[in-house]
Amino acid sequence: MSAILLIGAGRMGAALARGWIAEGRGPAIAVIEPQPDPAFARALKKAGGRLNPKPAAVAPPSAVVLAVKPQMLEGVAREAARYAAAKPVFVSIAAGVSLARLQSFLGERAAIVRAMPNLPASIGAGVTVAAANGAVTGAQRRLAGALLGAAGDLEWLADETPIDAVTAVSGSGPAYVFLLVEALAAAGIEAGLAPDLAMRLARRTIVGSGALLAALPDQQAEKLRRDVTSPGGTTEAALGVLMAEKGLAALMAKAVKAAVKRARDLGK
């Protein structure tokens, strides 16, 4: 079984590790995390993994997963470069940090995969987009794909160019959906609903709509929107506001553009 070193077990790192544990990889996992969540620490120990072992006690890893914030990545990656002699594949999930920059931290010959998962990975329903540098072998690509795919769907890119846009769409996207729930509930309250009922309706509507999308993978979202929009009805009246020139589409484009810019700034 391939030895895995995970550096950083915050929300996303722990989500990935839980996926590996579910696949039976527990004994192969070593985790470096100064402030681990107690529940995660217990799950790791139960699965046979190790938490915060001394560097000398870490088996030569086949994969080193860097799951820290972009602002911390340089220092962490330079420390992780000590494992380069084992020729692992390094997998980074830090937003905005390019393959070239990662290579400057890890070494010119390092095999590196840059990836962007999202929050639903914490329940195995995430989507991750990844790109590899030229040093990654076929076997390393398969290993990285298996590790990232343990948290949900995985999409490979031919090169990393679109990853900042990926970050803005799927990486940050769950927050947009949660904000929609908040806004829909607030609008319901303003329209006269009790707050608890408004929030239940908003939550269930978003969850149910997502489930419908998942159940009908061959249908476009546009078609589903049209199916629920009766001519002259209430939905059409509401969409007339949301689809106005400065409505939801324009706001979403502006939001994604801001997120892309921030991702690029983080990588500098």
C-alpha positions as CSV (number, residue, x, y, z in Angstrom):
1,M,0.0,0.0,0.0
2,S,1.4,3.4,-1.0
3,A,2.5,5.5,2.0
4,I,0.8,8.9,2.2
5,L,2.0,11.9,4.1
6,L,-0.7,14.6,4.6
7,I,0.5,18.0,5.8
8,G,-2.4,20.0,7.1
9,A,-5.6,18.4,8.4
10,G,-8.0,21.4,8.5
11,R,-11.4,21.0,7.0
12,M,-10.3,20.0,3.5
13,G,-7.2,18.0,4.5
14,A,-9.2,16.0,7.0
15,A,-12.0,15.5,4.4
16,L,-9.5,13.9,2.1
17,A,-8.0,11.7,4.8
18,R,-11.5,10.5,5.9
19,G,-12.0,9.4,2.3
20,W,-8.7,7.5,2.3
21,I,-9.6,5.9,5.7
22,A,-13.0,4.8,4.2
23,E,-11.1,3.1,1.4
24,G,-8.9,1.1,3.9
25,R,-5.8,3.2,3.5
26,G,-5.6,4.1,7.2
27,P,-2.4,2.3,8.1
28,A,-0.6,4.0,5.3
29,I,-1.4,7.5,6.4
30,A,0.8,9.9,8.4
31,V,-0.6,13.3,9.2
32,I,1.2,16.5,10.3
33,E,-1.3,18.9,11.9
34,P,-0.4,20.9,15.1
35,Q,-4.1,21.5,16.0
36,P,-6.0,18.4,14.9
37,D,-9.7,18.1,15.4
38,P,-10.2,15.6,18.2
39,A,-12.8,13.6,16.3
40,F,-10.5,13.3,13.3
41,A,-7.5,12.4,15.5
42,R,-9.6,9.5,17.0
43,A,-10.7,8.3,13.6
44,L,-7.1,8.4,12.3
45,K,-5.8,6.4,15.3
46,K,-8.6,3.9,15.1
47,A,-7.8,3.3,11.4
48,G,-4.1,2.7,12.2
49,G,-2.8,6.0,10.9
50,R,-0.3,8.2,12.7
51,L,-0.6,11.8,13.9
52,N,2.5,14.1,14.1
53,P,5.2,11.5,13.9
54,K,8.8,12.7,13.9
55,P,10.2,13.2,10.4
56,A,12.7,10.4,10.9
57,A,9.8,8.0,11.7
58,V,7.9,8.8,8.5
59,A,8.1,6.0,5.9
60,P,9.3,7.2,2.5
61,P,6.1,8.5,1.1
62,S,4.7,7.7,-2.3
63,A,2.5,10.8,-2.1
64,V,2.9,14.1,-0.1
65,V,-0.4,16.1,0.1
66,L,0.0,19.7,1.0
67,A,-3.3,20.9,2.5
68,V,-2.4,24.2,4.0
69,K,-3.4,27.8,3.3
70,P,-1.6,29.6,0.4
71,Q,0.0,32.0,2.9
72,M,1.7,29.0,4.7
73,L,2.5,27.0,1.7
74,E,6.1,28.1,0.9
75,G,7.5,27.3,4.3
76,V,5.6,24.0,4.5
77,A,6.6,23.0,1.0
78,R,10.3,23.8,1.6
79,E,10.1,21.5,4.6
80,A,8.3,18.8,2.7
81,A,11.1,18.9,0.1
82,R,13.1,16.7,2.5
83,Y,11.1,13.8,1.2
84,A,12.1,14.4,-2.5
85,A,14.6,11.6,-2.4
86,A,11.8,9.1,-2.1
87,K,10.4,10.5,-5.4
88,P,6.8,11.0,-4.3
89,V,4.1,12.8,-6.1
90,F,3.5,16.1,-4.3
91,V,-0.2,17.2,-4.4
92,S,-1.1,20.8,-3.5
93,I,-4.6,22.0,-2.8
94,A,-3.5,25.6,-2.1
95,A,-5.5,28.2,-4.1
96,G,-3.6,30.3,-6.5
97,V,-0.2,28.7,-6.2
98,S,1.1,27.7,-9.6
99,L,3.0,24.5,-10.6
100,A,6.0,26.7,-11.4
101,R,6.0,28.2,-7.9
102,L,5.5,24.9,-6.3
103,Q,8.4,23.6,-8.2
104,S,10.6,26.4,-6.9
105,F,9.8,25.3,-3.4
106,L,10.0,21.5,-3.9
107,G,12.8,21.2,-6.4
108,E,13.2,21.3,-10.2
109,R,12.6,17.6,-10.6
110,A,9.7,17.3,-8.3
111,A,6.5,15.5,-9.6
112,I,3.7,17.9,-8.7
113,V,-0.1,17.9,-9.0
114,R,-2.0,21.1,-8.4
115,A,-5.6,20.5,-7.4
116,M,-8.7,22.4,-6.3
117,P,-11.3,20.5,-4.3
118,N,-14.4,22.0,-2.7
119,L,-16.2,21.8,0.6
120,P,-18.7,19.0,-0.3
121,A,-15.6,16.8,-0.3
122,S,-16.2,16.6,3.5
123,I,-19.2,14.3,2.8
124,G,-17.7,12.5,-0.2
125,A,-19.7,14.7,-2.7
126,G,-17.0,17.1,-3.8
127,V,-15.6,17.9,-7.2
128,T,-11.9,18.3,-7.6
129,V,-10.0,19.7,-10.7
130,A,-6.3,18.8,-11.1
131,A,-3.4,19.4,-13.4
132,A,0.0,17.8,-13.3
133,N,3.5,19.0,-14.3
134,G,5.7,17.1,-16.8
135,A,7.6,15.2,-14.1
136,V,4.5,13.2,-13.0
137,T,4.5,9.6,-14.2
138,G,1.5,7.6,-15.2
139,A,1.6,5.7,-12.0
140,Q,1.9,8.9,-10.0
141,R,-1.1,10.4,-11.8
142,R,-3.2,7.4,-11.0
143,L,-2.2,7.5,-7.3
144,A,-2.9,11.3,-7.1
145,G,-6.2,10.7,-8.9
146,A,-7.2,7.9,-6.5
147,L,-6.4,10.1,-3.5
148,L,-8.2,13.1,-4.8
149,G,-11.1,11.0,-6.1
150,A,-11.8,9.6,-2.6
151,A,-13.7,12.8,-1.8
152,G,-15.9,12.9,-4.9
153,D,-15.6,13.5,-8.6
154,L,-12.3,14.4,-10.3
155,E,-11.6,16.3,-13.5
156,W,-8.1,16.4,-15.0
157,L,-7.0,19.4,-17.0
158,A,-4.4,19.3,-19.8
159,D,-2.7,22.3,-18.2
160,E,-3.2,24.5,-15.1
161,T,-4.3,27.6,-16.9
162,P,-8.1,27.4,-16.0
163,I,-7.5,26.5,-12.3
164,D,-8.0,30.0,-11.0
165,A,-11.4,30.1,-12.7
166,V,-12.1,26.6,-11.3
167,T,-11.3,28.0,-7.8
168,A,-13.8,30.8,-8.4
169,V,-16.6,28.5,-9.7
170,S,-16.4,25.2,-7.8
171,G,-13.9,26.0,-5.0
172,S,-15.8,29.1,-3.8
173,G,-19.1,28.0,-5.3
174,P,-20.6,26.3,-2.2
175,A,-20.5,29.6,-0.4
176,Y,-22.5,31.2,-3.1
177,V,-25.1,28.4,-2.7
178,F,-25.2,28.9,1.1
179,L,-25.7,32.6,0.6
180,L,-28.6,31.9,-1.8
181,V,-30.2,29.9,1.0
182,E,-29.7,32.8,3.4
183,A,-31.1,35.3,0.9
184,L,-34.1,33.2,0.0
185,A,-35.0,32.6,3.7
186,A,-34.6,36.4,4.4
187,A,-36.9,37.2,1.5
188,G,-39.4,34.7,2.8
189,I,-39.4,36.3,6.2
190,E,-39.9,39.7,4.5
191,A,-42.9,38.2,2.6
192,G,-44.5,37.2,5.9
193,L,-43.2,33.7,6.7
194,A,-42.0,32.7,10.2
195,P,-38.2,32.7,10.3
196,D,-37.9,28.9,11.1
197,L,-40.3,28.0,8.3
198,A,-38.6,30.3,5.8
199,M,-35.2,28.7,6.5
200,R,-36.6,25.2,6.3
201,L,-38.2,25.9,3.0
202,A,-35.1,27.6,1.6
203,R,-32.8,24.8,2.7
204,R,-35.1,22.0,1.4
205,T,-35.6,23.8,-1.9
206,I,-31.9,24.1,-2.6
207,V,-31.2,20.5,-1.4
208,G,-34.0,19.1,-3.5
209,S,-33.1,21.1,-6.6
210,G,-29.5,19.8,-6.3
211,A,-30.8,16.3,-5.9
212,L,-32.9,16.7,-9.0
213,L,-29.9,17.9,-11.0
214,A,-28.0,14.9,-9.8
215,A,-30.9,12.5,-10.7
216,L,-31.1,13.9,-14.2
217,P,-27.5,14.3,-15.3
218,D,-28.4,14.4,-19.0
219,Q,-30.7,17.4,-18.6
220,Q,-29.4,20.9,-18.8
221,A,-30.1,23.3,-15.9
222,E,-31.6,25.7,-18.4
223,K,-34.2,23.1,-19.4
224,L,-35.1,22.3,-15.8
225,R,-35.5,26.1,-15.2
226,R,-37.8,26.4,-18.2
227,D,-39.8,23.3,-17.1
228,V,-40.7,25.0,-13.8
229,T,-41.5,28.4,-15.4
230,S,-45.1,28.6,-16.5
231,P,-45.9,31.4,-18.9
232,G,-47.4,34.3,-17.0
233,G,-46.9,32.5,-13.7
234,T,-45.2,33.4,-10.4
235,T,-41.9,31.9,-11.3
236,E,-41.7,33.9,-14.5
237,A,-42.4,37.1,-12.5
238,A,-39.6,36.3,-10.1
239,L,-37.2,35.4,-12.9
240,G,-37.9,38.7,-14.6
241,V,-36.1,40.3,-11.7
242,L,-33.3,37.8,-11.4
243,M,-32.6,37.7,-15.1
244,A,-32.7,41.5,-15.6
245,E,-29.6,43.2,-17.1
246,K,-28.0,43.8,-13.7
247,G,-29.6,40.7,-12.1
248,L,-28.2,37.4,-10.9
249,A,-26.1,36.6,-14.0
250,A,-24.3,39.9,-13.9
251,L,-23.7,39.7,-10.2
252,M,-22.4,36.1,-10.5
253,A,-20.0,37.1,-13.3
254,K,-18.7,40.0,-11.1
255,A,-18.3,37.6,-8.1
256,V,-16.4,35.0,-10.1
257,K,-14.2,37.7,-11.6
258,A,-13.3,38.9,-8.1
259,A,-12.5,35.4,-6.9
260,V,-10.3,34.8,-9.9
261,K,-8.4,38.0,-9.2
262,R,-8.0,37.0,-5.5
263,A,-6.7,33.5,-6.4
264,R,-4.1,35.1,-8.7
265,D,-3.1,37.5,-6.0
266,L,-2.6,34.7,-3.5
267,G,-0.3,33.0,-5.9
268,K,2.1,35.9,-6.1
